[in-house]
Amino acid sequence: MKRLSWLLASLLLSGCSSMVEMVSSVTGGGPEFKPTVLVDFEHEVQTVKLWSTNAVGDYQSVSSGLRPGLGEGMVFVADSKGRVAAIDTSTGKIIWKVELDSALGGGVGVGKELVMVGSTNGDVFALEAATGEQRWHTMVASEVLSAPAGNGDIVVVQTQDGRAIGLNDTDGEKRWQFKLDVPVLTLRGTSAPIIKGNTVIAGFANGKVYALSADSGTMIWDNRIATPQGRTELERMVDVDGQPLLVNDIVYAVSYQGRIGAMARGTGRELWYQDSSSHHGLAYGLEQVYVAESDDTVKAMRSSSGQVLWTNDQLNHRLLNGPSVASGYVSVADAEGYLHVLSQTDGRFVGRTRVDSSGVTAPMVSDGEVLYVLDDSGGVSAYKFE
């Protein structure tokens, strides 16, 4: 129950004047939930801001789903008011900006020459990546609270009511639908699908990861990450809310109040599992998988076995976003806007900077060398660590 209270604080609250107030308003201010005070340390790397720009507006009214997209030499960002922008990754120059007449609730997906966004009303928009011109607009059955995925042939969206829907890349016409029953109580949000070859990988609120045919939506395999346990619906929540991670034909995924695990992409065969709880996506580097857990402990696990290699609990209850790897380091950001840079080898702090006092809720994206950060006031920044 403590983990759930903390998650509610991190996902559902907005408008609080400070992190402490945010936590106290849900938890009653108990000492076990107080944000960890930041420790002093000797900086080993320089955090270099390459550029920053204000491309979209404040989106704090929406929870943590508005992940930027990366591709075509641009970083794409959106806000809850319907604004979408493309920014040159080299210069920070805004290439184009459009306003869609819908409340966007998911991140920006990048396909082949397309960017896709979904709304809390069930809209799905496909825009030309180069110009922002709208290629098509369609409606689906329920809220779209995560980034769509595309491969040049099909666009796949997940909806809050337990569906994965395949849409034609050219015109948005529905090609197929995969539907699951949704548990009585779920986290607000859905996992974002990924497409590899002819396979769609998606996590759902029932604690399972599914592989579907990109052509037909037919299930290829499923694998249970977490089994609901407990007497109350709160205790039985096991959503796979973070986007699965695919590396070298191995799928990694984590659930809330469940486990983190690895499975073979082709068959779904279980490779390893460890107890864990997170609603964030995962990151990969140095043959390690990184997770920011529900209490904001950051862990590294050996990708081949799941062995826990290091743990950093010095950011507990700071409302972290998910981890990202850039310039050879793993980074997380918090609700006070601090960007924390950790060593991949042992998890020690090697750098820190403040992005913006509004906080950083959205997941960050990386091209391997440069980290792109969307803060809660709508600013976008690019960082490199030296």
C-alpha positions in Angstrom: 0.0 0.0 0.0 2.9 2.4 0.7 4.2 1.8 -2.9 0.7 2.6 -4.3 0.4 5.8 -2.3 3.7 6.9 -3.6 2.8 6.1 -7.1 -0.4 8.0 -6.9 1.6 11.0 -5.7 3.9 10.7 -8.7 1.3 10.2 -11.3 -1.9 12.0 -10.3 -0.9 15.2 -8.5 -0.3 18.6 -10.1 -0.2 22.2 -9.0 1.7 21.6 -5.7 4.2 24.3 -4.9 7.0 21.9 -3.9 7.9 18.3 -4.0 7.4 18.0 -0.2 3.9 19.4 -0.6 3.2 17.1 -3.4 4.1 14.0 -1.4 2.4 15.2 1.8 -0.9 15.9 0.1 -1.3 12.1 -0.6 0.7 10.4 2.1 0.0 12.7 5.1 3.7 13.6 5.2 4.9 10.5 6.9 8.7 10.3 7.2 8.9 7.2 5.1 7.7 9.2 2.1 9.7 12.4 2.5 11.9 13.1 -0.6 15.5 12.2 0.0 17.7 15.3 0.5 20.3 15.5 -2.3 23.8 14.6 -1.2 26.9 16.5 -2.1 29.5 14.8 -4.2 32.5 15.5 -6.4 31.4 16.0 -10.0 33.4 13.8 -12.3 31.8 14.8 -15.6 30.8 18.1 -17.1 27.1 18.5 -18.0 27.1 20.4 -21.2 23.9 22.1 -22.4 24.1 22.1 -26.2 21.0 24.1 -26.7 17.5 24.8 -25.3 14.3 26.2 -26.7 10.7 26.7 -25.7 8.8 24.7 -28.3 5.5 23.8 -26.6 3.5 24.8 -23.5 3.1 23.7 -19.9 1.6 20.2 -19.8 1.5 19.5 -16.1 -2.2 18.8 -16.3 -1.4 15.4 -17.9 0.6 12.6 -16.2 3.9 11.3 -17.4 3.0 10.1 -20.9 4.2 12.9 -23.2 7.5 11.4 -24.2 9.4 13.1 -27.0 10.1 11.3 -30.2 13.4 11.1 -32.0 14.2 10.5 -35.6 14.8 12.1 -39.0 17.4 14.4 -37.4 14.8 15.9 -35.2 13.3 15.6 -31.8 9.5 15.9 -31.7 7.6 17.2 -28.6 3.9 17.7 -27.8 1.8 19.2 -25.0 -1.7 18.6 -23.6 -3.1 21.6 -25.5 -2.5 19.9 -28.8 0.7 21.6 -29.8 3.3 19.5 -31.6 6.8 20.8 -32.6 9.8 19.5 -34.5 13.3 20.7 -33.4 16.6 20.2 -35.2 18.7 18.0 -33.0 22.0 19.7 -34.1 21.0 23.4 -33.6 17.8 23.4 -31.4 16.1 25.4 -34.2 12.3 24.8 -34.4 11.6 23.4 -37.8 7.8 23.4 -37.6 5.0 23.7 -35.1 1.4 22.8 -35.4 -1.7 23.1 -33.2 -4.1 20.2 -33.2 -7.7 20.7 -31.9 -7.4 18.0 -29.3 -6.0 17.3 -25.8 -3.0 15.2 -26.4 -2.5 12.5 -23.8 0.4 10.4 -25.2 3.9 10.9 -26.4 5.1 11.4 -29.9 5.7 8.3 -32.0 8.1 8.3 -35.0 7.5 6.1 -38.0 8.8 6.2 -41.5 8.5 9.8 -42.6 5.6 10.2 -40.1 5.1 11.4 -36.5 2.0 10.2 -34.7 0.2 11.4 -31.6 -3.0 10.4 -29.7 -5.5 12.2 -27.6 -7.6 11.7 -24.5 -10.6 11.8 -26.8 -9.4 8.9 -28.9 -8.0 10.9 -31.8 -5.0 9.7 -33.6 -3.1 12.1 -35.9 -0.4 11.3 -38.4 1.8 14.2 -39.5 4.5 14.5 -42.1 7.8 14.4 -40.2 9.4 16.9 -42.5 6.7 19.6 -42.5 4.1 18.9 -39.8 1.4 18.7 -42.5 -1.4 16.4 -41.4 -1.6 13.2 -43.5 -4.6 11.8 -41.7 -6.8 11.9 -38.6 -8.9 9.0 -37.2 -10.8 8.1 -34.1 -10.3 5.0 -31.9 -12.4 3.5 -29.1 -10.8 5.1 -26.1 -8.1 7.4 -24.7 -4.6 7.1 -26.2 -2.2 7.8 -23.4 1.1 6.5 -24.9 3.0 7.1 -28.1 1.9 5.2 -31.2 4.4 3.1 -33.1 4.9 3.0 -36.9 7.0 1.1 -39.4 6.0 2.7 -42.8 3.2 0.1 -43.3 1.2 0.2 -40.1 0.6 2.5 -37.1 -0.2 0.8 -33.8 -1.8 2.5 -30.9 -2.8 1.2 -27.4 -5.9 2.5 -25.7 -6.8 2.9 -22.0 -9.6 0.2 -22.4 -7.2 -2.6 -23.2 -6.9 -2.5 -27.0 -4.1 -2.5 -29.5 -5.2 -1.2 -32.8 -3.5 -1.4 -36.2 -4.1 1.5 -38.6 -2.9 1.8 -42.2 0.1 4.1 -42.5 -1.3 5.8 -45.6 -4.8 6.7 -44.6 -5.4 5.7 -40.9 -8.0 3.1 -41.8 -8.4 0.4 -39.1 -6.8 -2.8 -40.2 -7.1 -4.9 -37.0 -7.9 -4.8 -33.3 -6.6 -6.9 -30.4 -8.8 -6.5 -27.2 -8.2 -7.7 -23.6 -10.4 -7.3 -20.6 -9.2 -4.5 -18.3 -8.8 -5.1 -14.6 -11.2 -3.2 -12.3 -8.5 -0.8 -11.2 -5.5 0.2 -13.3 -2.9 2.9 -13.5 -3.8 5.9 -15.6 -1.7 5.3 -18.7 -0.7 2.5 -21.0 2.5 1.0 -22.3 3.7 2.2 -25.7 4.0 -0.5 -28.3 7.1 -1.3 -30.3 7.4 -2.8 -33.8 10.2 -5.0 -34.9 9.9 -6.6 -38.3 6.5 -8.1 -38.5 6.0 -8.3 -34.7 4.3 -5.8 -32.4 5.4 -6.0 -28.7 3.0 -4.5 -26.2 2.5 -4.6 -22.4 -1.0 -4.5 -20.8 -2.7 -3.8 -17.5 -3.2 -7.5 -16.8 0.6 -7.9 -16.1 1.4 -9.6 -19.4 3.5 -8.8 -22.5 2.1 -9.8 -25.9 3.6 -10.3 -29.3 1.2 -9.7 -32.1 1.4 -10.0 -35.9 1.8 -6.5 -37.4 -0.2 -7.7 -40.4 -3.3 -9.1 -38.6 -3.1 -8.4 -34.9 -3.1 -12.2 -34.2 -1.4 -13.1 -31.0 2.0 -14.9 -31.5 2.8 -15.4 -27.8 2.2 -13.9 -24.4 4.3 -13.9 -21.2 3.1 -13.0 -17.7 5.4 -10.5 -16.0 3.4 -10.3 -12.8 0.5 -12.1 -11.2 -2.1 -10.1 -9.2 -1.8 -10.7 -5.5 -3.7 -9.4 -2.4 -7.2 -9.0 -1.3 -8.0 -5.5 -2.6 -8.0 -4.1 -6.2 -5.3 -1.7 -5.2 -3.0 -4.5 -4.1 -3.8 -6.5 -7.3 -2.6 -3.8 -9.7 0.1 -5.2 -11.9 0.1 -2.9 -15.0 2.9 -3.1 -17.5 2.9 0.6 -18.1 6.4 1.4 -19.3 7.4 0.7 -22.9 9.0 -2.7 -23.4 12.7 -2.5 -24.3 14.0 -4.6 -27.2 17.8 -5.3 -27.5 19.4 -8.0 -29.6 16.1 -9.9 -30.0 15.5 -10.0 -26.2 12.4 -8.2 -24.8 12.8 -6.6 -21.4 9.7 -5.4 -19.5 8.7 -4.4 -15.9 5.3 -4.3 -14.1 4.0 -2.3 -11.2 4.0 -4.4 -8.0 5.4 -7.4 -9.9 8.7 -8.2 -11.7 11.2 -7.2 -14.3 12.0 -9.8 -16.8 13.6 -10.8 -20.1 12.1 -13.0 -22.8 13.0 -14.1 -26.3 11.4 -12.0 -29.0 10.6 -14.9 -31.3 8.9 -17.2 -28.8 8.3 -15.3 -25.6 10.4 -17.9 -23.7 11.3 -16.7 -20.2 15.0 -16.0 -19.8 15.0 -14.4 -16.3 12.9 -12.5 -13.8 13.6 -10.4 -10.7 11.1 -8.8 -8.2 10.6 -5.2 -9.1 7.9 -2.5 -9.3 7.9 0.4 -11.8 5.6 2.2 -14.2 8.5 3.6 -16.2 10.3 2.3 -19.3 13.7 0.7 -19.0 17.2 1.7 -20.4 20.1 -0.4 -21.6 23.9 0.1 -21.6 27.1 -1.9 -20.9 25.1 -5.1 -21.1 23.0 -3.9 -18.2 19.3 -3.0 -17.9 18.4 0.0 -15.8 15.1 0.6 -13.9 13.8 3.4 -11.7 11.5 1.6 -9.3 8.3 2.9 -7.6 10.1 4.3 -4.6 12.7 5.9 -7.0 15.5 3.5 -6.3 17.6 3.1 -9.4 19.0 -0.3 -10.1 21.2 -2.0 -12.7 20.7 -5.6 -13.6 22.9 -7.8 -15.8 21.0 -8.2 -19.1 21.9 -11.9 -19.5 20.8 -13.0 -16.0 19.0 -10.3 -14.1 21.6 -10.2 -11.4 21.4 -6.9 -9.5 24.8 -5.2 -10.0 24.2 -2.0 -8.2 21.5 0.0 -6.4 21.2 3.7 -5.8 18.6 4.7 -3.2 19.8 8.3 -2.7 16.9 9.6 -4.9 14.1 7.9 -3.1 10.7 9.7 -3.3 12.0 12.4 -5.6 9.4 11.5 -8.3 11.9 10.4 -10.9 11.1 9.8 -14.6 12.5 6.8 -16.3 16.3 6.2 -16.9 18.1 7.0 -20.1 21.6 6.3 -21.3 23.7 9.0 -23.1 27.4 9.7 -23.4 28.3 6.5 -21.5 26.2 7.4 -18.4 22.7 6.7 -17.1 20.5 9.6 -16.2 17.2 10.3 -14.4 15.4 13.5 -13.7 13.1 14.5 -10.8 10.1 16.7 -9.9 12.3 19.6 -8.9 13.9 19.6 -12.3 17.3 18.1 -11.4 19.0 15.9 -13.9 21.1 13.3 -12.1 24.0 11.6 -13.9 25.1 8.2 -12.6 28.0 5.9 -13.5 27.0 2.8 -15.3 29.6 0.7 -13.5 28.5 1.3 -9.9 25.6 3.8 -9.8 27.5 6.5 -8.1 26.7 10.2 -8.8 29.1 11.7 -11.3 27.1 14.8 -12.3 24.1 16.9 -11.7 22.4 20.0 -13.2 19.0 21.7 -12.9 17.1 21.7 -16.1 14.1 23.8 -14.9 12.4 24.5 -11.6 9.1 23.3 -13.1 10.3 19.7 -12.9 10.9 17.0 -15.4 8.0 14.4 -15.7 8.3 13.2 -19.3 10.6 10.3 -20.2 13.8 11.5 -21.8 15.2 10.3 -25.1 18.7 9.7 -26.3 20.5 9.0 -29.6 23.3 7.4 -27.6 25.4 10.5 -27.2 23.0 13.4 -26.6 20.2 13.4 -24.1 17.0 15.3 -25.0 14.9 16.6 -22.1 11.3 18.0 -22.1 10.7 19.9 -18.9 7.2 20.6 -17.4 7.2 24.2 -18.6 7.5 23.1 -22.2 11.2 23.8 -22.6 13.4 21.3 -24.5 17.1 21.0 -23.9 19.9 18.9 -25.3 22.7 17.7 -23.0 26.0 15.9 -23.4 28.3 14.6 -20.7 32.1 15.0 -20.9 
